[in-house]
Every structure is written in structure tokens, then in C-alpha cells.
Amino acid sequence: HGVLTARRPGDAYAVWHFWTGTDRRFAEGYLNLQAPFSRTAIGYDTQDHELDLVVPVDGPWSCKDDEIMEQRVREGRYSLAEVAGIRAQGRARQSPPIRSLL
């Protein structure tokens, strides 16, 4: 099993590639929606936005954890406007063929 993550400056997502088995077959891709990385005095910061897009090898992509976003608003983690923005980021990643991001 293994994972490779790739992040580009300014992107509000990271691309994750997952491999499985002893032959290290590509298992799936994953777009982790997050705040763009920012430089700090001690390194880099980001914030996971919890909503993710899962892209299996041979099937349609799916949205992961969308069902918990309203709960996160009730908990005070995000405002309704922030959730709308996070969901908009997810939709924007679907506009180009999502597999092209992998």
C-alpha cells in the first residue's frame, strides 16, 4: 500500500494517489479540498475542508463527506457561507474532467 500527495501553490486542493497490493496497482485518486498552503515563520499551514472527491480507477467519481457539512456548521467549525464556498470549490474541480487532475 502507498500514497503520493501533490500540492501546488495557490490550489485549494491536494491530489492524492493511492496504490495497493504487492504489485502496487493504482487503486484510486482523491482530491482533498483544503485551504491553499501559506508560508509561516515555521513552515506551511493549510486547513482541511473535509469535503473530498474520490476517483476510483474504473468508476464514476463521488463526493465524500458532503453529508457532514451541515453538522460542521452547527458545531461552529464553518459558516454557511464557508460551506457554500467549499462546495463551489468541489464543483469547480468537476468542470474539467476530474481524471485530468490525477
TAJOTA-V23755 format. One record per pair of residues at least 12 apart in sequence whose C-alpha atoms are under 8 Angstrom apart, sorted by the first residue. I is the first residue (numbers start at 1). J is the second residue. Records with the same first field share a line. If there is no record, write none. Layout:
I: J ; J
This chain:
1: 18 ; 19 ; 20 ; 21 ; 22 ; 24
2: 18 ; 19 ; 20 ; 24
3: 16 ; 17 ; 18 ; 19
4: 16 ; 17 ; 18
5: 17
9: 36 ; 37
10: 36 ; 37
11: 35 ; 36 ; 37
12: 33 ; 34 ; 35 ; 36 ; 89
13: 31 ; 32 ; 33 ; 34 ; 35 ; 36
14: 31 ; 32 ; 33 ; 34
15: 29 ; 30 ; 31 ; 32 ; 101 ; 102
16: 29 ; 30 ; 31 ; 32 ; 102
17: 29 ; 30 ; 102
26: 57
27: 56 ; 57
28: 54 ; 55 ; 56 ; 57
29: 54 ; 55 ; 56 ; 57 ; 102
30: 52 ; 53 ; 54 ; 55
31: 52 ; 53 ; 54
32: 48 ; 49 ; 50 ; 51 ; 52 ; 53
33: 48 ; 49 ; 50 ; 51 ; 52 ; 53 ; 86 ; 89 ; 90
34: 46 ; 47 ; 48 ; 49 ; 50
35: 47 ; 48 ; 49
49: 86
50: 65
51: 63 ; 64 ; 65 ; 66 ; 69 ; 86 ; 87 ; 90
52: 64 ; 65 ; 66 ; 90
53: 90
55: 98 ; 99
61: 98
69: 83
